[in-house]
Amino acid sequence: MLLETEPATATRSYEASSVGIVERQYAQFDTPLFLRSGAVLAPFTLAYETYGRLNADHSNAILICHALSGDAHVAGYSTGAPDNKPGWWDSAVGPGKIFDTDRFFVICSNVIGGCQGSTGPSSLAPDGQPYALRFPMVTIADMVQAQRHLIDHLGIDRLLAVGGGSMGGMQALEWAVEMPDRVGHVLFLASTPRSSAQHIAFNEAGRQAIYADPNWNGGNYYGGPAPANGLAVARMMAHITYMSETSLEHKFGRRLQTHPVLPYTLAEPEFAVESYLSYQGEKFVRRFDANSYLYITKAIDYFDIGADYGSLRAALARTTSDFLVVTFSSDWLYPAAHSADLVRTLEALGRNVEYRHIDAPFGHDSFLVEVDHMEQAVGSYLRHV
Amino acid sequence: MLLETEPATATRSYEASSVGIVERQYAQFDTPLFLRSGAVLAPFTLAYETYGRLNADHSNAILICHALSGDAHVAGYSTGAPDNKPGWWDSAVGPGKIFDTDRFFVICSNVIGGCQGSTGPSSLAPDGQPYALRFPMVTIADMVQAQRHLIDHLGIDRLLAVGGGSMGGMQALEWAVEMPDRVGHVLFLASTPRSSAQHIAFNEAGRQAIYADPNWNGGNYYGGPAPANGLAVARMMAHITYMSETSLEHKFGRRLQTHPVLPYTLAEPEFAVESYLSYQGEKFVRRFDANSYLYITKAIDYFDIGADYGSLRAALARTTSDFLVVTFSSDWLYPAAHSADLVRTLEALGRNVEYRHIDAPFGHDSFLVEVDHMEQAVGSYLRHV
């Protein structure tokens, strides 16, 4: 395999616009991480990848923050991703792409609580056993404080930009509020300043699906069978919320999976959309830890940037960065109205805000799949920073 | 208990607007029911209740069709409902109410495939064992054909109206298309002429939650523990789709359930909306059979009134009844656009159609909870039939 024999510097061997082979790196910290819950996590590890080169004055760094099911592997082909698949935002990160790695030094780390190399419930605790539910609850603020250790470690005082979609946008906003002097620009994409009751409800239904799987066993399943059925159900349900009625209708409609006419049976998927959901569930359980799913959805639920400061306005008054806010017309998980609140408040505070509302049919996932629109919105914004 | 000691004729003992105590009745049919799948169901039983009196020329009968989780107990206090709770649409059915039982003879039967007295997967098959998954798949058309036997049995040639919300509206539409000479008016409320890919997807995620429960055991759980956890997860998820983002936000927002500040734990519900969902799940599993949930959601998925006739227009060309179509602005499960298609096609065919789009925040459940709006829409319509 090319991936295993070529050195990491053979960046352009795949295609001109790919970052090529990327090394998964691990930063280990003995300094304790003081969590919002009052608990302390120590030591902890962050898995991360970088793309492009940090310039001489360390002023071209962009931190990309991943969403619920993401990881540090944003682009190219990673030594830490055994499936040899391109990163989750390969369309956006690379030479000449939206996040142009000929210009920017792009960083992405797996969140704490995750399961892709950073310390999380599946990691070994200091006693040599997996944390499981002994892992402390984490928040978006905690994820960001862990990232701050990494940015310090990389010798970067100030990030040119921090950005991400969905939960990634929450982290970017948290950076700008908590550490305003370290963030130049926030890219807040298909996200929300505050998880709504509906979003908490969907996350809770997914968690209950995991709890209901007997293999979950109170979180103590490492070394035995994982609660794959429960996690798959959680993913199936969540996946529906990432799409839109229109995109599901366009992609599947009422098309049957196998038979020319309805077989009328419970024994197999009858409609194509059923088969697609099963596939999404199965694919997810191969790469994701159920306990991490519990912890990260909780962190999303906890997110309310105004709560720690008394109000959204009071929180945002701390920021000094510029903002790009992007919403999508068909995103019903994080409706545009949530971001519009953010934009109005930032504008009232005199911040520089560029707001792009994109008419796109792909629901919440639009930020990942609407490459042309994202190029026009995010790419053009970044060309002028 | 009043319910057990008072005779069924003491109608007004509760309150003037209640139908009082109602007797659950059972109609047993030996005639085979030929199902869309090609299978035959025989014998079969329909549980039903009636309210008001059938007039001399049998011209004042209204059939109400229930939704996914409903039953025959629409109004008053039923001998067949051991919890002594008023029927699921008590607000709408009674003396002087929307379905005025001083004027109309109102009928409601539990659908076949159900679990509230009509023949379904939890019923005993002719061999004396529960059907479980040996029960044949049923469709909305099959439910309606079973109801037709009941209407014949009651000596009613022509229903003044057939109506219902959600899956109830599907049945009403099916009546008008399949047996046009037997239906005067269709009340099509918060429903759709065709289940969308998104709706099939949500139903399938719920079914997968049931399949994932080891107590489900391929459907063979009667006599043992029921797959309550799986069914509760399915219900929790579905319940979110019955409400709206706005109504969830208004009712719960980010309010905590017990503690003044976030406890940061997986061990108990933290947000009020989580506790509410659990309550909905627990309440549901006490009254509903998991296999029935599988069969009825499948019947909903199968529903596409145009499919059997080549097109929506060809199906609707068979109808001769008048129509009242009601949609709700916040119903995202059955968006108004689906009903608008129906209305346009009916109007193009020259049918009398009254279409009311109601601005209401309660999502799909609006048809049950928006009593004042329903009075204005359905009540005023029925006063003129």
Interface residues (C-beta under 8 A of the other chain):
Chain A: R36 S37 G38 A39 L133 P136 M137 R194 S195 S196 A197 Q198 I200 A201 F202 E204 A205 R207 Q208 A209 Y211 A212 D213 P214 G219 N229 G230 A232 V233 M236 M237 I240 M243 S244 E245 L248 E249 K251 F252 G253 R254 L262 Y264 T265 L266 P269 E270 F271 V273 E274 L277 S278 G281 L294 K298 D301 Y302 D304 A307 W332 P335
Chain B: R36 S37 G38 A39 L133 P136 M137 R194 S195 S196 A197 Q198 I200 A201 F202 E204 A205 R207 Q208 A209 Y211 A212 D213 P214 G219 N229 G230 A232 V233 M236 M237 I240 M243 S244 E245 L248 E249 K251 F252 G253 R254 L262 Y264 T265 L266 P269 E270 F271 V273 E274 L277 S278 G281 L294 K298 D301 Y302 D304 A307 W332 P335
